[in-house]
Amino acid sequence: MSYETMRAAWLANHREQKINMATLFKYYKPLCSSIRFTSPFTIPPFRYAPNRTRPPRTVPVTGKRRQFFSFFSSLTSSLPVLNENNSGPTSGDGAASPPSELWLYNTMTRKKELFKSKLDGKVGMYVCGVTAYDLSHIGHARVYVTFDVLYRYLRHLGYDVSYVRNFTDVDDKIIARANEVGEDPISLSRRYCEEFHQDMVSLHCLPPSVEPRVSDHMPQIVDMINKILDNGCAYRIDGDVYFSVDKFPQYGRLSGRKLEDNRAGERIAVDTRKRNPADFALWKSAKEGEPSWQSPWGPGRPGWHIECSAMSAAYLGHSFDIHGGGMDLVFPHHENEIAQSCAACGDSNISYWVHNGFVTVDSEKMSKSLGNFFTIRQVIDLYHPLAVRLFLLGTHYRSPINYSDALLENASDRIFYIYQTLYDCENVIGEQDAGSEDSAIPPDTMNCIVKFNDLFAASMSDDLHTPVVLAAISDPLKIINDMLHTRKGKKQAKRIESLSGLGKIVQKVLTILGLMPTTYSEVLQQLKEKALRRAKLTEDQVIQKIHERTEARKNKDYEKSDAIRKELSSVGIALMDNPDGTTWRPAVPLALQELEIGTP
């Protein structure tokens, strides 16, 4: 085997783990400035012959740079290999993928695959929704932000997308919570469905095409169970109906689990009447105090898994393009969906199974059952929802992301910078008439626009690598700021045309990522209000501190002046001195800037 062949094979196997660090630092440079190096951070080698070994380089990292690595935590574990001219992701043979293509990681095949819809120009996508018995947490936010970005990007590529996301409003957990508070289970679930809608609107998630609820689809569920029984893949016991996993030889192909390794009781208590401990309920006979519906097997309610099979088939058919959800649903939920869907219809087929990684707290999955969760409502009370969305997109969707105040502060600081830059740009353009033709934009600026657009297309088309896109935004924003605030930039020819072109491409990308606000001024004010809340200060108190500092500087009491600046900086309020006076803006609190968050 030749060296080039071995090298291509090695790159194909490791393209998600390695990346050209020089290229990354170019795009992340604004996040890595003014850093002192004191402790080691190990970067794995990138390109070398497979039959050689090379010790890893050691680059000391601390402070802001450590925060940078933690904020974009997927960079060393899940980014695409960029080719030498950064024109886009590469396949195993090193060839660049056309930006119009979309590659998605398929959990079923355990590899990235070129996306091809079953019907030209149309996509059917089903995403498992929440079990509505409580407020949703940040782990839920990650799921639905992830698939909102996929939904938006598919539409950007020109697809007509039928996006179905269900509500589970009939479930053991809902019944238990309803009994605790003395409320009708369906009424309680309906209330939390509306709370979920509010959270999704806050996070800028587009509404799906359809949002079916279990309680509205009993006929479809009963019909599917009947088909499974007729096909000999289920059995009845005292009004209950169970799926027989022994009748489905391919059981376990999604999760990779062997049948003997599967556990019963993932969501409910073990039933010793089952023929195989791994068999799961399709229908549960009615119990006192629980809601029930009529069926051929007596009154009862559906099991957890059958609902998604029945509702996805009702709206998308038995064969559609994408089925998504959190990684925790791979087993048993999605494994069971495949079994029962195929048992009901031999032609059942889903092309791509897509799953996002967990949100963790201290390296443990965030979940209600563990009690280590933060609700979306709790988090957006202190951080702007768009900062939360940026935080979630700062890590590749398949990688775990660790929840921390430090990372949210960095995301909040970053998004303030983005919107402030675009707001200033918009104001300057508004004062003058910008050129309308792309040909009027100078070559250097046009090169930046084209390069950013190409990198956006290549990164998004390579399994939605949003961290690369968020990093690359730094280039056009830096040029905008130079043209707005530096003497050289203000003198550039066709400055307004350049600002207009750069602003438009950044706005386009933010819109596709779901990060475009209604107005910059409004969201900037909201970001300041959130910062004041975290600092436990009012704006009047900050202004009073600014007045005190101004007086101290007039009196040449620089010790007091510095103390006031440091006092405000410690709680996330940065003072900005300019010829017209002193203003303030949100910033990462000093304590968190100094905190060593840890290496990826």
SULZI-V931126 format. One record per residue. N is the residue number from 1. PHI is phi in whole degrees, -180 to 180 (NA if undefined). NEAR is the number of other ideal C-beta (glycine too) atoms within 10 Angstrom. Layout:
((N PHI NEAR) (N PHI NEAR))
This chain:
((1 NA 8) (2 -73 7) (3 -58 10) (4 -63 10) (5 -66 11) (6 -63 13) (7 -62 16) (8 -62 17) (9 -65 14) (10 -62 17) (11 -63 19) (12 -63 15) (13 -76 11) (14 -117 13) (15 -65 19) (16 -89 20) (17 -102 13) (18 -121 19) (19 -154 22) (20 -67 16) (21 -67 16) (22 -63 8) (23 -64 19) (24 -63 19) (25 -64 14) (26 -61 14) (27 -78 23) (28 -101 22) (29 -53 14) (30 -60 16) (31 -90 21) (32 -121 16) (33 -83 9) (34 54 7) (35 -122 16) (36 -101 9) (37 -105 12) (38 -134 11) (39 -132 11) (40 -76 11) (41 -133 18) (42 -93 12) (43 -106 16) (44 -67 14) (45 -64 12) (46 -101 17) (47 -118 11) (48 -156 11) (49 -66 11) (50 -61 16) (51 -94 10) (52 -119 7) (53 -120 8) (54 -139 11) (55 -65 7) (56 -66 9) (57 -76 12) (58 -112 10) (59 -118 12) (60 -66 12) (61 -140 22) (62 -158 18) (63 55 19) (64 -61 17) (65 -67 21) (66 -65 21) (67 -63 28) (68 -59 22) (69 -65 20) (70 -73 21) (71 -65 27) (72 -101 26) (73 -70 22) (74 -88 23) (75 -64 24) (76 -95 20) (77 -123 17) (78 -148 20) (79 -87 27) (80 -74 23) (81 -71 22) (82 -97 23) (83 -77 17) (84 -60 10) (85 -101 9) (86 59 18) (87 -82 16) (88 154 21) (89 -69 24) (90 -115 21) (91 -88 17) (92 -60 14) (93 -90 11) (94 88 15) (95 -77 10) (96 -74 16) (97 -86 21) (98 -59 10) (99 -59 20) (100 -73 9) (101 -85 16) (102 -129 21) (103 -106 18) (104 -124 21) (105 -77 21) (106 -103 18) (107 -60 21) (108 -64 19) (109 -96 11) (110 61 9) (111 -158 10) (112 -76 19) (113 -134 15) (114 -67 11) (115 -74 20) (116 -136 11) (117 -75 20) (118 -67 15) (119 -117 11) (120 -55 7) (121 79 9) (122 -127 13) (123 -131 24) (124 -106 23) (125 -133 26) (126 -117 29) (127 -125 25) (128 -66 22) (129 -90 25) (130 -83 23) (131 -88 23) (132 -87 24) (133 -134 22) (134 -163 17) (135 -66 18) (136 -78 24) (137 -107 23) (138 -64 23) (139 -62 24) (140 -65 23) (141 -56 26) (142 -65 26) (143 -57 27) (144 -83 26) (145 -69 26) (146 -57 26) (147 -79 25) (148 -67 23) (149 -65 22) (150 -62 25) (151 -59 25) (152 -63 19) (153 -71 19) (154 -61 20) (155 -67 15) (156 -61 13) (157 -76 19) (158 103 8) (159 -80 20) (160 -91 12) (161 -103 21) (162 -98 17) (163 -105 25) (164 -111 22) (165 -134 26) (166 -91 23) (167 -117 23) (168 -88 23) (169 -117 25) (170 -134 27) (171 -168 22) (172 -56 17) (173 -66 18) (174 -66 22) (175 -63 19) (176 -62 11) (177 -66 19) (178 -61 20) (179 -66 13) (180 -62 10) (181 -99 7) (182 69 7) (183 -125 13) (184 -62 10) (185 -57 23) (186 -67 16) (187 -65 10) (188 -62 22) (189 -64 28) (190 -60 15) (191 -64 13) (192 -76 20) (193 -63 17) (194 -67 9) (195 -63 17) (196 -62 21) (197 -58 14) (198 -61 13) (199 -63 22) (200 -66 22) (201 -63 12) (202 -60 17) (203 -86 19) (204 63 20) (205 -87 23) (206 -67 14) (207 -68 12) (208 -69 22) (209 -66 16) (210 -142 15) (211 -129 16) (212 -71 22) (213 -118 19) (214 -57 26) (215 -62 19) (216 -94 11) (217 -130 20) (218 -63 17) (219 -59 12) (220 -67 19) (221 -67 24) (222 -61 21) (223 -63 14) (224 -68 26) (225 -63 26) (226 -58 17) (227 -64 14) (228 -65 25) (229 -63 20) (230 -61 11) (231 -88 14) (232 77 10) (233 -107 20) (234 -148 25) (235 -144 17) (236 -108 16) (237 -141 14) (238 50 8) (239 88 14) (240 -96 19) (241 -127 25) (242 -119 21) (243 -83 28) (244 -97 20) (245 -66 22) (246 -66 13) (247 -85 18) (248 -125 18) (249 -57 9) (250 -87 9) (251 -59 22) (252 105 20) (253 -70 14) (254 -75 22) (255 -84 17) (256 79 13) (257 -86 17) (258 -83 9) (259 -57 13) (260 -71 8) (261 -89 11) (262 -71 20) (263 -113 11) (264 -84 17) (265 73 11) (266 -65 14) (267 -125 16) (268 -137 14) (269 -69 8) (270 -69 11) (271 -108 16) (272 -71 7) (273 -76 10) (274 -70 19) (275 -69 13) (276 -132 15) (277 -55 14) (278 -83 23) (279 -61 21) (280 -128 28) (281 -76 24) (282 -97 30) (283 -145 24) (284 -115 22) (285 -65 19) (286 -64 16) (287 -123 11) (288 -60 5) (289 83 9) (290 -112 17) (291 -67 18) (292 -148 15) (293 -133 16) (294 -76 11) (295 -153 21) (296 -63 11) (297 -105 20) (298 105 14) (299 -65 14) (300 174 22) (301 -148 25) (302 -74 26) (303 -72 25) (304 -66 23) (305 -78 23) (306 -64 28) (307 -59 28) (308 -71 27) (309 -62 28) (310 -70 26) (311 -75 28) (312 -64 25) (313 -66 20) (314 -65 17) (315 -105 18) (316 -121 23) (317 87 14) (318 -78 17) (319 -129 15) (320 -146 25) (321 -86 23) (322 -129 25) (323 -123 28) (324 -129 26) (325 165 24) (326 -72 22) (327 -61 15) (328 -69 16) (329 -90 21) (330 -55 18) (331 -134 18) (332 -95 21) (333 -60 18) (334 -72 24) (335 -60 22) (336 -71 28) (337 -59 26) (338 -60 24) (339 -62 27) (340 -73 26) (341 -66 25) (342 -69 20) (343 -69 24) (344 -81 24) (345 -144 18) (346 -63 9) (347 -91 9) (348 -59 20) (349 -159 14) (350 -118 23) (351 -72 19) (352 -133 21) (353 -103 21) (354 -120 22) (355 -134 21) (356 -95 28) (357 -77 20) (358 -78 20) (359 -93 25) (360 -114 16) (361 -128 18) (362 54 9) (363 67 8) (364 -117 11) (365 -55 18) (366 -76 22) (367 -159 16) (368 -66 17) (369 -65 8) (370 -86 10) (371 72 7) (372 -109 16) (373 -106 22) (374 -118 15) (375 -70 18) (376 -57 25) (377 -62 14) (378 -64 13) (379 -71 20) (380 -76 20) (381 -69 11) (382 -109 16) (383 -124 23) (384 -62 26) (385 -54 21) (386 -72 26) (387 -69 27) (388 -65 25) (389 -63 25) (390 -62 26) (391 -57 28) (392 -69 24) (393 -82 24) (394 -75 22) (395 -126 27) (396 -58 27) (397 -61 27) (398 -89 19) (399 -92 19) (400 -67 18) (401 -129 25) (402 -90 20) (403 -77 21) (404 -159 20) (405 -62 15) (406 -62 21) (407 -70 21) (408 -68 23) (409 -63 26) (410 -64 26) (411 -65 24) (412 -65 26) (413 -65 24) (414 -67 21) (415 -73 26) (416 -64 22) (417 -61 17) (418 -61 20) (419 -72 24) (420 -65 16) (421 -63 22) (422 -69 21) (423 -65 16) (424 -63 16) (425 -62 24) (426 -61 17) (427 -66 12) (428 -67 19) (429 -63 16) (430 -64 9) (431 -79 8) (432 -139 11) (433 -88 10) (434 -85 19) (435 -67 14) (436 -103 8) (437 -96 7) (438 -59 12) (439 -65 7) (440 -80 15) (441 -80 21) (442 -58 15) (443 -55 7) (444 -62 11) (445 -68 22) (446 -62 17) (447 -63 11) (448 -64 20) (449 -63 21) (450 -65 12) (451 -63 16) (452 -66 24) (453 -64 16) (454 -66 16) (455 -67 24) (456 -59 23) (457 -63 22) (458 -66 25) (459 -71 25) (460 -68 25) (461 -73 24) (462 -100 27) (463 64 23) (464 55 25) (465 -84 25) (466 -63 26) (467 -59 25) (468 -65 27) (469 -65 22) (470 -63 26) (471 -69 26) (472 -68 22) (473 -59 23) (474 -57 19) (475 -63 20) (476 -63 25) (477 -67 21) (478 -64 15) (479 -64 20) (480 -59 22) (481 -64 17) (482 -61 14) (483 -70 21) (484 -86 16) (485 -124 11) (486 -100 11) (487 -62 7) (488 -66 8) (489 -65 16) (490 -68 12) (491 -95 9) (492 -66 17) (493 -66 7) (494 54 15) (495 -61 19) (496 -66 18) (497 -62 23) (498 -66 26) (499 -60 25) (500 -64 22) (501 -65 22) (502 -66 26) (503 -62 20) (504 -66 14) (505 -69 17) (506 -67 23) (507 -63 15) (508 -59 15) (509 -67 22) (510 -61 21) (511 -64 13) (512 -66 19) (513 -82 24) (514 75 19) (515 -111 22) (516 -89 18) (517 -79 20) (518 -65 8) (519 -139 11) (520 -67 19) (521 -60 13) (522 -66 11) (523 -71 20) (524 -63 20) (525 -65 11) (526 -65 16) (527 -63 23) (528 -68 18) (529 -65 13) (530 -65 21) (531 -63 27) (532 -63 19) (533 -65 13) (534 -67 20) (535 -82 17) (536 59 8) (537 -131 17) (538 -102 11) (539 -65 12) (540 -62 8) (541 -67 14) (542 -66 20) (543 -62 13) (544 -63 12) (545 -64 19) (546 -64 20) (547 -62 12) (548 -63 13) (549 -68 22) (550 -61 15) (551 -63 12) (552 -61 18) (553 -69 16) (554 -61 9) (555 -87 10) (556 59 9) (557 -92 13) (558 -71 10) (559 -65 8) (560 -68 15) (561 -59 19) (562 -66 13) (563 -65 13) (564 -67 18) (565 -59 19) (566 -68 10) (567 -60 13) (568 -72 23) (569 -62 17) (570 -66 14) (571 -110 17) (572 92 24) (573 -118 25) (574 -100 17) (575 -94 18) (576 -119 10) (577 -88 13) (578 -147 7) (579 -57 4) (580 -90 6) (581 130 9) (582 -113 16) (583 -120 13) (584 -134 18) (585 -148 17) (586 -66 25) (587 -152 21) (588 -69 23) (589 -53 23) (590 -56 16) (591 -62 12) (592 -77 20) (593 -64 18) (594 -85 12) (595 -67 18) (596 -88 14) (597 -71 20) (598 116 14) (599 -86 16) (600 -61 16))
